[in-house]
Amino acid sequence: MLEKIEQSLKSNPEIKAWNVRHVITRGSQQYDLAKTTEAIREVSSEHYTIDVLCDSLDTEGKPSSGVGTVTVLPGGEINQTLDQAVLTAKLVHNEPYDFPEPSSLPDVELADHDYLKDPPGSIEKVLISLKEQTASYPHVRLAAAECFGQEKITHLVSSKGINAQQNTTEMYLQWVYLAGEGEGEVETFTEIYQRRIADFNLEEKAARRAKYTSDLLLAEGPPSLIGPVFVQGGTLASMVAGEVLSGSLIQTLSAGEMKFSGETPWEIGKSIFRGDVKGDSFNIWANRQLPYGMHSNAFDAEGIPAQRIALIQENKLEAYISGQRFSSYLDIPATGEFGNIELKPGKISTDELTREPHIEIAEFSWFNPNPVTGDFACEIRLGYVVDGKGRKPFKGGLLLGNLLDALADVTWSSETGFYSNYLGPSAARFNNLQIAG
């Protein structure tokens, strides 16, 4: 069918440029309740996503370009669907541009080959292992768990001559722990995205989650103070790199689209911060070549090869991240999609970071700063008051501040960790944040 789509695209004189992504997915899913298996599923899909670029005149008679995107299922109507795409493209009036030319592609590790040998068996082993780990913590109970695995095969062809294929895997695991009884019962929810099962790190994750769950039973009300706040693991990763299914403040403000529209204050060669940097220097790469990174790929939806871009070095912006359209407008190299965040580690160990009294935030209900300003007021699901005499759990209250200001006054750990879309320090001490109880 791909050949038929290509023939129809080539024969349509109204189309300036096009690309087609043929995507095949195969997945295995297992749902467990407590100690029993509720459901096992095998799922698959196949479709063709087509982007067509058409030139037209805008309402003032000036040349413009627009894209129309449609999806075709195997055996679906091609010509009528392409007509709809062309109609849509001609209703969009952007400054003229073109699709990217072919380039050599890097070799990026994207697939869990152990999983691909036996997808259903691999998923089952994950949930068996979770139950075995949970049995080591009798103070918590496993209420429910589910694990999904998916193989995705993407073949991209374009009118410019791109012809590329990549195979990826995506793994998803979630579970719920319970502790206590009756009105005093508490629950915690864990959700992990990775490209390969080995990166679930189940032994560590289950131990930490069991500890958090039992500590919720003892948690008191939140304090109110301004001072050092310690964050580690996946919680730190979500602050810096954003949630897996959403972008981050850094991604937003470094986007070529934001530069073109004048919505970002960031300028090449200038500090991204509003004031003096009091903590460690900030060094970040936008990395689509990170092995098994959730946002890694050999090529993106436009066919632009994966790169490791030095984005921010010594607090200064070094590049904008942009697809083909806005890179042509700004006259800068096209980097393609943002990818994962790679952050340079610090020089101080986690033990040193936590010697002085501080507040540790184990989890937020959701860390969601304003995507442009960075201001945040995020609810704390679980935290600890560490005062030199003990480590007392609390829940509730808000962490208040501005993410850019926080990143300008932070001390990073020398230890590193990999958390799906983030590679960098596994812990950090933000030296001056506010908690409202």
N, C-alpha and C positions, 0 to 999 in steps of 0.2 A: 504493500500500500504506500510505502514511503516513496517509491518511484512514481506512482500515479500523482501523489501530492506535488512532487518536484516538477513533473511535466505540466501540471495545471498552473503552478506558480510561474514557470518560465514562459508559458504561452499567454500570460496576462500582461498586456502592455502598460497597464496603469500602475503596476507594482515596480517601484524603484529598486528595492532590495528586500530580502526575506531570509528568515531562518526557521528551521523546523527542529523540534526536540521530540524524538520518539522515546517515550518513557515506559518501561516495564517494571512493575513492582511485584514482589512475592513476599508474603509475610507469614509468620507463625505467632500465635497468641495463646496464652494460657491464663485463666482466671481462677484463683483459689480463695476459698473462704475458710478461715481458721485452718483446720487440718485436712480439709477435703478439696478436691478439684471440682470447680463449678463448671468450667467449659474449656474446651480446646478448639482452636479454629485455625484454618489455613485460608489466607486471603490473597487475592492477586488482582492486578488491574493493568490495563494498557491503554495508552492514549497518545495523540500527536498534538503538541502545542505549536501553533504557527504564528509568527510575528511578521506582519507585512508593513513595509515603509513606503509611503506614497507622498509625492510632492503635489502641492496644490497652491492656489492663491488665497490669501486671507481676505478678510472683509475690506481691507484697504488696497487690495490688489497686489500685495507684496508676496514673494515666494515664501513658502512654508513647507514644513514636513510634519507628518503625523504617523503614528503607529496604531495598527489595529491588531488585536490578539484574539485568536479563536482556538477552540479545542475540538478535535475530531476523534471519534472512537473508531476502532477497526471496523471497516465495512460501511462507515458513515458517508454521507453526501459531501463531496469535496468542493465542487464548483460553486454551489449555492453558499456554502460556508465561507469560501474565499471572497465571494461578492460582499458578504456582510462585513468581513474584515476590511476590505477596501473602502466600503462606505464609512466605517468607523474612522479609519485612518484619515480620510479626507475631511472629516469634521474636526480634526485636531490640527491646530495651527501653531506649531513651534518654529523656532528659527531653523533653517535648513541644516541637515547633518546627514551622515551616512552610517552604515553598519561597519563593524570592525573587519579588518583584513586578517587572514590566517597568520598564526605565529606558532612557534614550537611550544610544546606543552611539557611541563615538568612531570616527573614521576612522584606522585604523592600517595602515601599509604592511606587508603580510604575504606578498606573492607576487612572484616573479621573472617579470616579464612577458616578458622576453627568452627565458627558458627555455620558457615556455608556447607561444611561437610555433613551436618545433621541439624538443620534448623529446629525441628520440634524437640529433638533430644536435648539440644543446647538450652532451650528455654526451660524445659522441665528440670534440668540440672541446676539452673539458677534458683528456682523456687525451692528445690530440695535443699540446696545449700543455705538459703535464707532460713528455712525452718530449723536446720541443724544449728545455725548460729544463734537463733532465737532461743533454743533450748538451753543455751548456756546462761540465760538471764531469766531465772524463774519469776522475777518481780514484774515482768512484762508479758503480755499475751499478743500473739499475732492474730489480728482480727480479719484481715484480708490482704491479698497481694495479687498483682498481675504483672506479667512480663511480656513484652512484644519484641519481636525481631523482624527486620525488614531488609531485603536486598533490593537495590534500585539500580537499574541499568539505563543509562541515558546516552542516546546517540544523537548528536547534533550535526546538522548539515546546513549550509548557508549559500546564498547566491554569490558570496565573496570567495567561496572555495574552502570554507572550513568543513572538515569531515572528521569528527572526533567522537570517541566513546569513553565513558568512565563507569566503573562499577563501584558502588558504595554500599555500606550497611549502616543501619541505625538501630540502636537498642534503647529500650525504655523499660524501666522498672519502677514500680511504686508499691508501697505497703503502709499499713496502719498498725501501730502498736497501741495497746491499752494497758493501763495500770490503775490500781485501786478498785474500789467497789462502790456501787450505789451512787449517791450524789457526789461522792468524792472521786469518781472515776475521771480519768483524763485520757486523752488520746493525742498522738502525734502522727504526722503524715510525712512520708519520705518520697521524693520523686527524683529520679536520676535519668539523664540522657547521656548516652555515649555511643561511639561508633563500634566499639568492641566490648565483649562481656568482661574481659580481664580488667578493664578500667572501672568496673563497678566497685572494686575494692570492698567486697561484701563484709569481710571480717571487721575491718575498721569502721565501715558505715553502720553496721548493725550494733557494734559496741557503743558507738557514740550516740546512736538513736535511742538505745535502751537506757543509757545514762540520762539523756535529756528527758525521757518519758518519766522515769522515776523521780527526777528532780522537780518536775512540774507538780507532783503531789506535795512537795515541801515549799513551793514558791510562795513568796509574800508579795506585798505591793511594791511598786517601783519607787526608786529614790528620785530626788530632784537635785541636779547638780550640773556643773560645768567642769570638764576635766578630761583626762585620758580615757579613751575607749578602745578596747582590744577586740579585734575581729579575726576569724581564721576560717580556713577551709572553703567550702562552697558558699558560705555566707559572704565572705570577702570577695570571692569571684563574682557573685551577683552584683555587688556594689560597683565593681570596676568595669566588668564586661557586660553587665545586664543579664537578664534571664535568657535562657537558650532560645525561646520562641519570640523574643523581642530584642530590639537594639539597645544600645547604651548611649549615655550622654556624649561620650567621646566619639562614638560612631556618628551621631547626629551633627555635632559641631565641626567635624572634619570632612563632612560630605561636600563634594563639588557642587551639588545642587544648592546647598545652603549658602555657599560662597557666591554662586551666580545670582541668587535671589537677594543677597545682602542680609541674610538672617543670622549668619554666624559672625561673631566678633573676632574670630581667630584669623591671624595673618601669618603667612610664611615668614619664618625667621624671628618671630616675636613670641614672647611667653604666652602660654594659654591661660595663665593665672591673672587675677585682678590685682594682686598685691605681691609683696615679697614672699619668697619661698622660705619657710622656716624649717621644714623637714628635709627628707631625702630628695634628691633630684628625681625627676619623673622622666622615664625612658620607656617608650612603648613602640611596638611593631604591630601593624595590622597584617596578620599572617594567615594566608589561605593555604600555605604549604605545610602547616603544622601536622605531623603525622597523627591521624585519627581524631583530629579536631572536628567538632560537630559542624563547623562552618568552613571546613577545608574542602577543596575540590581541585581537580586538574584544570577545569575551565568552568566559567559561570554561565548564566543563561544566555549571554550574548556571544559566548565562545572566547572571552578574554582569558588568557592563561593565568593560573594562580601565581601570586607573587608574595614576597615578604617585604613589606614596605616599612622603612624607618619613618614612623609617623610623628612621634614627639621625641626629641633628643635634648637632654639637659633643659627640660621645661619648655623648649621652643618647638613650634610647629614646623615640620619639615616637608609635609606633602598634604594634598587633599586626596581623598578617596573618591573616585568617580568612574562611572561607566562611560561608554563611547560618546553619548550625546553631550554631556556637560563638559567632558574633557575637550571636545572640539570647540565648544563655546569659550572655554577658559584658556585654550591653547596650552594644555598641559597633557602629559602622558596619561593614557587610560589605564587605570589600575584594576578595574573590575570591582566585584563585590568586596565588602569590607573584610570579611573573614573572622578569624579569632583574634583575641588580644593576647599578645605576649609582652610581659612586663619584666624589666630587669630587676633581679633581687637586690636586697639590701646587704648590709655588712654585719648585722647584729642578730644573734640567735633568738629564737622564740623564748627561751628561758630568760634571757636578759630583758626582752621586751615586757615580760610579765612580773618582774621582781618588785616593782613599785606598785602601790595601791592603784586600782583601776576598776573600771566597769568592763565586763566582757559581754558582748551581745552574741548569743549563740544562734538566734534565729529572729528574723522579722516575719510579720504576717505577710508583708510584701514590700520590698524596697523599690519604690517607684518615684524617683526624683522627677521634677519637671524636666522634660526632654530638651529644653532649650536653655533655661536659666540654671538648672541644677539644684534649685531649692527643694528641700524635702522635709516632711514631717511623717515619719514612718513608725507604725506600731511595732512594739517589741513583743514577740511571742514568748521568748525565754532569754533571760540574761542572768548575770552573776555579779554580785558585789564582792570584790576581792580587796580586802583591807589589811592584809598582813596577818590577820587572826583567823581567817577562814575564807570560805567561798560559798556565799549564801545565794541561792537561786531566787529570782523574782520574775514576775510576768506583768505585762501591761506597760503603759507609759509610752512616750514617743521619743524617738531620736530626732532632734531638730538641727538643721544647718543647711549648708550649701556644699554640694559634692566637690566643686572645684576648690573652694576654700579648704575643705577637709583634705584634699589631695595635695594641697600646698603645705600642709603641716602634718606629715605622716612619717613614721619610721617603719620601713619594710624589713621583714625577716630575711635572713640569709638562706633559710630552707625554702624549697620551692615545691609546688604541687601542680598537677594537671587536673582541671575540673571542666571537662567537656569543651567549653569555648574560651578557656583561660589557661594560660601557662605563665606562672610567675610566683612571687612570694606566697607562701602558704599561710602567712599571718602578718598582721600589721597593727601598729598602735597609732590611732588618730589622737593627736596630742591635746586637742581642745574642742570637744563637742559637747552639746547640751542635751541632757535627758530631762524631760518634763514628766513628773510622776502624777 
